């Protein structure tokens, strides 16, 4: 079991560095691991070529981490279809957006607004976001089948992450997801990030959600009601265009 724990810690550190936590103290804060443990893991990661140290004694991932994803291409086609649509969406309105897919216990960002500094919160591709308190996660689960919902809630109920705590009240989550399904969209009002209001819809293929798409705004710019009224039509149109393209027989 020691070896498994060590691997888990190493992956936590690698993820933290990939998310932009470069200094030892930042990595420790992000992973909740002791600095002595992180120092040992960093030495291993540097020695293996996955991490390098810069002149300011910070750390960054190297190109070698790309070799870890060579066998994972399930979402390449989704990105190929979605990117032109997402670029069009971002031209129509000033706010950034994310495209994300569900991965066991989180939403993984596949594509995000590319303007540096927009809202100062653009997430990086590969970021893992909580399922139950983000509009991306709620939009996906709201249209998922009951078996996937049950399995996800059971998994998250065992999590120690405070963002997963809502899973401990499964009935309340199911009521929220039922509301999302009825209205056709999900919202997030400063629950995950205090600096944003978000709106998300699922991308559906043959009545099954395959991803979700959001738009993020600053709370001072719009109320949640204004966000829904102003941005939902554009967001739904983009999601429908992507879903329709993915559903074409020539595309499968």
N, C-alpha and C positions, 0 to 999 in steps of 0.2 A: 504493500500500500504506500510505502514511502516514495517509491519511484513514481507512482501515479500522482501523488500530491506534488512532487517536484515538477512534473510535467505541467500540471495545472497552473502552478505558480509561474512557470516560465512563459506559458501562453498568455496569462494575465499581463505580465510585464511587456511582452511583445505587442499585445493589443494596445496597452497604454501608450507605448512609444509611437505606435502607428497613428493613434488619435491625437498626437501632438504634444504629449507630456515628455519633454526632453531631459529635464534635470532630475537628479536623484530624488529630491524632495517632492517634485511633482509626481513622479512615478509612485512613490510611497503613498502620497495622498490619494491617488487614483485607484491603487490596488489594495490599500490597507495592509500592506506587507511591511515587515521591518526593513530598515535600510540595509542591515547586514545581509539579509536574505536576498534582497534585490541586487546588492553588489556582487554576490556570488553568481547569481543567475545571469547578470549582465556580462560577467567575465566569460561564462559559457557561451552566451549568444554571440558575443564579439568573436570568440575563438572559432565558432562554427560559421562565421561570415554573414549572419543574419542582421547584425546590429553593428554600427560603427560609432566611435566617439569623435566629436568635433573639437575645434580649438577652444571653445568656451566650456568644455567639459560636459556638454550635453550629448544626448544620444539620438540617433535616428536609424530607421530601418534601411537596409541596403537593397539593391536590386535582386539579391538572392531570394528574398521572400516571395518574389513572383513565381519562383519554381514550385512553391507550395500550392499554387492554384491551377497548374497546368491541366490537371484532370477534372477540373470543375468548370463546365461550360453550359450548365443547364439554363442559365439566364442570359446567355449571349444573344439568343434570338429575340428575347423580350427587349433587350436594350437596343438591338438593331431597329426594331419596329418603333420603339417608344421615343428614341432620341429626337427625330425630326418633329414629332408632335410636341414634345416637351419644350423644344426650342421655340416653337411657334407660340406656345402658351406663355412663355416668359417674355416674348416680344409684346404680347397683348397687354400685359400688366406688369407692374414694377416689382412685385413681390417674388421672393424665391420659392422654389418648390422642391419636394423630394419624391423620388420613386423608390418604393421599398417592397421587399418580399418577406414572407413569413419564414422563420427558421427555428422551429422547435419551441423556443421560449423568448424570442425577440423578433423585431422587424429589422432587417438588414438593408441599409441604404445602397441602392444600385446606381443611382444617378441623383445629382443635386444641383441646385443653382450655382452657376460658375463665376458670378461676378464677385471678385475678392472684396470682402468687407461689407457686402450687402447685409444690413442688419447686424453685422459683426457676429453672425451665428451660423453661417453656412457649415453644414456638417460634411464630413469627408466620406467618400465612397467606402463602404465596408463598415461604417459605424453601426452598432447594434443599439436599438432603441427599445424601451419597455413597450410591451404589448397593450397593457390594460389602461395606461394613463396617457397614451398618445393617440391622436386622431388617426394616424396611420394604422396602428394596431387595432383600434376599435372598428375602423372601417373594414378591415380584413375579416376579423372574427365575427363582426355583425352579419356577414353574408356566408360564413363558413357553415359546414354541416355540424349537427349536434355531437357527433363522435369526436371531431377535432376540437370543438369547444370544450367538451368534457375532459379530454386528454390534456389540453393546454391548462385548464384551470387546476387539474390535479397536480400537474408538474409545478406550476407557479405557486401553488399553496405550500409547497415544501421549500420554496426559496427563502433565503434570508435577506434578499434585496428589498428595501422598503418600497421601491416602485412596484414590486409584485404583490404587496400586501393585500390589495383589493381581492385577490383570488381566494382569500380566506373567508370571504362572504360571497360564495358562488351565486346565491340567489340574486343578490343585488347586481352582480356583473351580468347575469343572464337577462335581467330586466333592462339594463342599459343597452345590451347588444340587441335586444328585441326592438327597442326604440330606434336604434341606428338603422336596423333593417327596415322598419316602417317608414322612416323619413328619407332614407336613401343616402345619408351622409353621416359623418361623425365629426365632432368638434373637440378641441382641446383648448381650454381657456386658462392659460398660465399654470397648468398643473404640473407639467414636466419642466418647462423653462418659463420662469417668471416674466421673461421679456417677450413672449410671443403668444398670439392667439393663432390657432391652426384650424384648418378645414380640410377634410380628406374624404375621398370616395374610393370604392373598390374598382379594380379593373377586372371585368368579368369575361370569362370564356366558357360558353355552353353552361351558363348558370352557376359557374364555379369561380370564386375569387382566385386570381393568380398573383395579384400584387395590389398595392394601393398607392394613391397619388395625393399629395397635399399641396396647400398653399399656406405660407406663414406671413403674418403681419405683426407690426408692433401694436400693443394695446392702445397707445395714445392716438393712433391713426384711425381706428375703427372699433366700434362695439362689435360684439359677437354677432348681433343681428345684422349689422351692416356688412360684415364679412360674408355671411350666408347670402344675403340679398345681392351683393355686388359680384361676388366671385364664384358662387356655386355653378351658375350656368356655364361659364368658361371651363371650370374644372370637370364638370360632368361631360361636356363635349369632348375634351381631351381624352378622358378615360374611355369613353365610348368608341372613339376613333381607334385607340390602341387595341381595345378588346375585339373590335370588328376585324381589324387587320390580322390579329392573332388567330381568329376563328376561320379565316379563309382556308379552304382545303389545300390550295397551292402553297400555303404557308406552313403546313404541318409536315 
